[in-house]
Amino acid sequence: MFKKTILAASILCAMAGSAQAFTVDVNGGAAGGTIAGVTTLDWLPGNALAVGGNPSGGLQTGDVVQLLYQANLGTLTDGNNILYTSGVGGLRFTAVAGFFETATVTNGGLNATFTATPNTSSFFRIYATPTNGNNLAGTGFTTGTLVLEGTLQSVQSSNFTVNPAAGTVQFDQFGTNNYAGPPNTLTVVGSGSTDLTWLITNWDSAFFPSFNLGDLITTAINSSLVDPFRQVDPSALFSSNGIANGDVAHNIGTCNGCPQSSGSDLNFQFQADANSSITVPEPGTLALLGAALGGLGMFNRRRRVEAA
């Protein structure tokens, strides 16, 4: 059964929190699945797609793209030690995410930084499933049991830089070149990262028994973005909303990220390697915050009386 937090963005901005250990039940309440002391979810290398990230004429400052992400869980850790390896004595877990960001392009189009686009939708979802999602096909990441979801709170940083000296290289360099696109697909070479904070809005208490109703909980996700793909297969499909099972095609053309001056807009695909940690309020934080907000209310009322 899902629990729902009562949230306000203004409260979250004012709240002081700290990363704390939590409990994950990898069997969803069945015997033998309780993993205590978890601080980090370490995701296996996965895929990210900037929808509209390679438009005709090149990406320009002010352009808005949707970044989609999907990956399988690797391990649960306490920051130093592996507490659980996905699928060993329990279920596997997948993550999908998506949000809109606005580009600032410099250095002749070689560098791009991004900020969150206001008043747009976002999603972050974790699923429990008997089998991993299929990285090559890009399916199976949303077909399990939904156990946690959230929305984007902030983008601390998001960037990508192309290395022109490296030229273009084979896009799929992970094992056999079996990418589900043109067989000789190339890519620019580059790297970047994203640093995001997501507000957890719902969770399944059978899987996250230590979360409490009313807690203001966030997850920080840090991810590297690189091209070409050397640690995982590039996906052919992505989920547009964290529910659909692969409804967005990669659509990167014959050269991922290469400048194009004519034709339809293309996407830009990256290998993404992420980890996430959970932050919950410190004991007493909410009470202190409530007192502070109460004092602010009294101060405002006093100002109105004095003005009258």
C-alpha positions as CSV (number, residue, x, y, z in Angstrom):
1,M,0.0,0.0,0.0
2,F,1.3,3.4,-0.9
3,K,2.0,6.1,1.7
4,K,1.8,9.7,0.6
5,T,3.8,12.6,2.0
6,I,2.4,16.0,2.7
7,L,4.8,18.4,1.0
8,A,5.4,22.0,0.3
9,A,8.3,23.3,-1.8
10,S,8.8,26.3,0.4
11,I,9.2,24.1,3.5
12,L,11.6,21.8,1.7
13,C,13.8,24.8,0.7
14,A,13.9,25.9,4.3
15,M,14.4,22.5,5.9
16,A,17.8,21.3,7.0
17,G,18.2,17.6,6.3
18,S,21.0,15.0,6.5
19,A,21.6,11.7,4.7
20,Q,20.5,8.9,6.9
21,A,20.5,5.1,6.8
22,F,17.2,3.5,5.9
23,T,15.8,0.0,5.4
24,V,14.9,-1.7,2.2
25,D,12.9,-4.9,2.0
26,V,14.0,-6.5,-1.2
27,N,11.3,-9.1,-1.0
28,G,8.5,-6.7,-0.4
29,G,7.5,-8.0,3.0
30,A,8.3,-11.7,2.3
31,A,10.7,-13.5,4.6
32,G,14.4,-12.9,4.4
33,G,14.5,-9.6,2.5
34,T,15.2,-6.9,5.1
35,I,18.3,-4.9,4.4
36,A,19.1,-2.3,7.1
37,G,21.6,0.5,7.1
38,V,21.3,1.4,3.4
39,T,22.6,4.8,2.5
40,T,23.2,4.5,-1.3
41,L,21.5,2.9,-4.3
42,D,24.2,2.3,-6.8
43,W,22.7,1.9,-10.3
44,L,24.4,-0.1,-13.1
45,P,25.5,1.9,-16.2
46,G,22.4,2.8,-18.1
47,N,21.0,5.1,-20.7
48,A,20.0,8.8,-21.0
49,L,18.4,10.5,-24.0
50,A,18.1,14.2,-24.6
51,V,14.9,14.4,-26.7
52,G,15.5,17.2,-29.1
53,G,19.1,17.5,-28.0
54,N,20.5,17.6,-31.6
55,P,18.1,19.9,-33.5
56,S,18.6,20.9,-37.1
57,G,21.0,23.9,-37.1
58,G,22.5,22.8,-33.8
59,L,21.5,23.3,-30.1
60,Q,21.0,27.0,-29.2
61,T,20.9,28.8,-25.9
62,G,17.3,28.8,-24.7
63,D,16.4,25.5,-26.4
64,V,14.4,23.1,-24.1
65,V,15.1,19.4,-24.2
66,Q,13.6,16.5,-22.2
67,L,16.2,14.2,-20.6
68,L,15.1,10.6,-20.1
69,Y,17.0,8.1,-18.0
70,Q,16.7,4.3,-17.3
71,A,18.9,1.8,-15.5
72,N,19.0,-1.4,-13.5
73,L,20.1,-1.4,-9.8
74,G,23.5,-2.8,-9.1
75,T,23.9,-2.8,-5.3
76,L,22.6,-1.3,-2.1
77,T,25.5,-0.1,0.1
78,D,26.2,1.7,3.4
79,G,28.6,4.0,1.6
80,N,31.5,1.6,2.0
81,N,30.2,-1.9,2.0
82,I,27.9,-3.8,-0.4
83,L,24.8,-4.8,1.6
84,Y,22.8,-6.3,-1.3
85,T,23.5,-7.2,-4.9
86,S,20.4,-6.9,-7.1
87,G,18.6,-10.2,-7.6
88,V,20.6,-12.2,-5.1
89,G,18.0,-13.6,-2.7
90,G,15.5,-11.0,-3.6
91,L,13.9,-9.0,-6.4
92,R,15.7,-6.7,-8.9
93,F,15.0,-3.0,-9.2
94,T,14.8,-0.6,-12.1
95,A,14.8,3.2,-12.2
96,V,13.3,5.6,-14.8
97,A,13.4,9.4,-14.7
98,G,12.6,12.4,-16.9
99,F,12.6,16.1,-16.7
100,F,12.8,19.2,-19.0
101,E,15.9,21.5,-19.0
102,T,16.9,24.7,-20.8
103,A,20.3,24.9,-22.5
104,T,23.0,27.5,-22.4
105,V,25.4,26.8,-25.3
106,T,29.0,28.2,-25.5
107,N,32.3,27.6,-27.2
108,G,30.8,27.2,-30.7
109,G,28.4,24.6,-29.6
110,L,30.9,22.3,-27.9
111,N,29.8,23.1,-24.3
112,A,26.3,23.0,-23.0
113,T,25.0,23.6,-19.5
114,F,21.4,23.2,-18.4
115,T,19.0,24.5,-15.8
116,A,15.6,23.1,-14.9
117,T,12.8,24.4,-17.1
118,P,10.0,26.0,-14.9
119,N,6.4,24.8,-15.0
120,T,7.2,21.5,-16.7
121,S,6.5,17.9,-15.7
122,S,9.0,15.5,-14.3
123,F,9.1,11.9,-12.9
124,F,11.3,9.6,-11.0
125,R,10.1,6.0,-10.4
126,I,11.6,2.8,-9.0
127,Y,10.1,-0.6,-9.9
128,A,10.6,-4.0,-8.3
129,T,10.8,-6.8,-10.9
130,P,11.9,-10.4,-11.2
131,T,14.1,-9.5,-14.2
132,N,16.2,-6.6,-15.2
133,G,15.2,-4.1,-17.9
134,N,16.7,-4.9,-21.4
135,N,19.3,-2.2,-22.0
136,L,19.6,-2.9,-25.8
137,A,15.9,-2.9,-26.5
138,G,15.1,-0.2,-23.9
139,T,12.1,-2.1,-22.6
140,G,11.2,-3.7,-19.3
141,F,12.1,-0.8,-17.1
142,T,8.5,0.1,-16.2
143,T,6.9,-3.4,-16.2
144,G,7.4,-4.4,-12.5
145,T,5.7,-3.2,-9.3
146,L,6.0,0.5,-8.7
147,V,7.6,1.0,-5.2
148,L,8.7,4.6,-5.1
149,E,8.1,7.8,-7.1
150,G,9.0,11.5,-7.0
151,T,9.3,14.7,-8.8
152,L,12.2,17.0,-9.6
153,Q,13.0,19.5,-6.9
154,S,16.2,21.1,-8.3
155,V,19.1,20.7,-10.7
156,Q,22.4,21.5,-9.0
157,S,24.3,21.1,-12.3
158,S,23.9,19.5,-15.7
159,N,26.4,19.7,-18.5
160,F,28.1,18.1,-21.5
161,T,31.2,18.9,-23.4
162,V,32.2,17.5,-26.8
163,N,35.9,16.8,-27.5
164,P,36.4,17.8,-31.1
165,A,40.0,16.5,-31.2
166,A,38.6,12.9,-30.8
167,G,36.6,13.1,-34.0
168,T,33.8,10.6,-34.4
169,V,34.0,7.0,-33.3
170,Q,31.8,3.9,-33.3
171,F,28.8,4.5,-31.1
172,D,28.3,1.0,-29.6
173,Q,31.6,-0.2,-28.2
174,F,30.1,-2.5,-25.6
175,G,30.8,-6.1,-26.6
176,T,29.3,-6.8,-30.0
177,N,28.2,-3.8,-32.0
178,N,24.5,-4.7,-32.0
179,Y,22.9,-1.3,-31.6
180,A,19.3,-1.3,-32.9
181,G,20.0,1.5,-35.5
182,P,22.2,1.9,-38.6
183,P,25.0,-0.8,-38.3
184,N,27.7,1.8,-38.7
185,T,26.3,4.5,-36.3
186,L,29.0,6.9,-35.1
187,T,29.1,9.4,-32.2
188,V,30.9,12.4,-31.1
189,V,33.1,11.9,-28.1
190,G,32.4,13.8,-24.9
191,S,31.5,13.7,-21.2
192,G,29.3,15.5,-18.7
193,S,27.3,15.0,-15.6
194,T,24.0,15.7,-13.8
195,D,23.4,16.4,-10.1
196,L,19.7,16.4,-9.3
197,T,17.5,16.4,-6.2
198,W,14.1,14.6,-6.4
199,L,11.3,15.0,-3.9
200,I,9.9,11.6,-2.9
201,T,6.1,11.8,-3.0
202,N,5.0,8.2,-2.7
203,W,6.4,4.8,-1.7
204,D,5.4,1.3,-1.0
205,S,5.9,0.6,2.7
206,A,6.4,-3.1,2.1
207,F,9.7,-2.2,0.3
208,F,10.6,0.9,2.3
209,P,9.4,0.2,5.9
210,S,11.5,2.8,7.6
211,F,10.0,5.8,5.8
212,N,7.3,7.6,7.8
213,L,4.2,9.4,6.8
214,G,4.9,13.2,7.0
215,D,8.6,12.9,6.5
216,L,10.0,15.3,3.9
217,I,12.2,12.9,2.0
218,T,14.5,13.7,-1.0
219,T,16.9,11.6,-3.1
220,A,20.0,13.1,-4.7
221,I,21.0,11.5,-7.9
222,N,24.5,12.0,-9.4
223,S,25.2,10.7,-12.8
224,S,28.1,10.8,-15.3
225,L,27.2,11.1,-19.0
226,V,29.6,9.9,-21.6
227,D,29.9,8.9,-25.3
228,P,30.7,6.4,-26.8
229,F,29.0,3.5,-25.0
230,R,31.6,1.2,-23.5
231,Q,29.9,-0.2,-20.3
232,V,26.4,-1.0,-21.5
233,D,24.4,-1.4,-24.7
234,P,22.7,1.8,-26.0
235,S,19.0,1.5,-25.8
236,A,16.6,1.7,-28.8
237,L,13.6,2.8,-26.7
238,F,12.9,5.0,-23.7
239,S,9.8,5.7,-21.5
240,S,8.3,9.2,-22.0
241,N,6.6,9.3,-18.6
242,G,7.9,6.5,-16.4
243,I,4.8,4.4,-17.1
244,A,4.9,3.5,-20.8
245,N,7.1,0.6,-21.7
246,G,9.5,2.1,-24.3
247,D,7.3,4.6,-26.3
248,V,10.2,7.0,-27.4
249,A,12.6,5.9,-30.1
250,H,16.3,6.8,-29.8
251,N,16.2,8.8,-33.2
252,I,19.8,9.9,-33.2
253,G,20.4,9.5,-37.0
254,T,23.6,8.0,-38.3
255,C,25.9,10.0,-36.1
256,N,25.0,10.7,-32.5
257,G,25.5,14.4,-31.6
258,C,27.0,15.4,-35.0
259,P,26.0,18.8,-36.3
260,Q,23.3,18.8,-38.9
261,S,22.2,21.8,-40.9
262,S,19.1,20.3,-42.5
263,G,16.5,17.7,-41.9
264,S,14.3,16.9,-38.9
265,D,15.4,17.4,-35.3
266,L,17.3,14.5,-33.7
267,N,18.0,13.3,-30.2
268,F,21.3,12.9,-28.3
269,Q,22.1,9.7,-26.4
270,F,24.5,9.1,-23.6
271,Q,25.8,6.3,-21.4
272,A,24.7,7.2,-17.8
273,D,26.2,5.9,-14.6
274,A,24.3,7.0,-11.5
275,N,24.0,6.6,-7.8
276,S,21.4,8.0,-5.4
277,S,21.1,8.6,-1.7
278,I,18.2,9.4,0.5
279,T,17.8,12.5,2.8
280,V,15.2,12.6,5.6
281,P,14.8,15.3,8.3
282,E,17.0,15.3,11.3
283,P,15.0,14.7,14.6
284,G,13.4,17.9,15.7
285,T,13.9,19.7,12.4
286,L,10.2,19.8,11.6
287,A,9.3,21.1,15.1
288,L,12.0,23.9,14.8
289,L,10.8,24.8,11.3
290,G,7.2,24.9,12.6
291,A,8.2,27.3,15.3
292,A,10.1,29.4,12.9
293,L,7.1,29.7,10.5
294,G,4.9,30.5,13.5
295,G,7.2,33.3,14.5
296,L,7.2,34.6,10.9
297,G,3.5,34.7,11.0
298,M,3.4,36.6,14.2
299,F,6.0,39.1,12.8
300,N,3.8,39.7,9.7
301,R,0.7,40.2,11.8
302,R,2.6,42.7,14.0
303,R,3.7,44.6,10.9
304,R,0.2,44.8,9.6
305,V,-1.0,46.2,13.0
306,E,1.8,48.8,13.1
307,A,1.0,49.8,9.5
308,A,-2.7,50.4,10.5
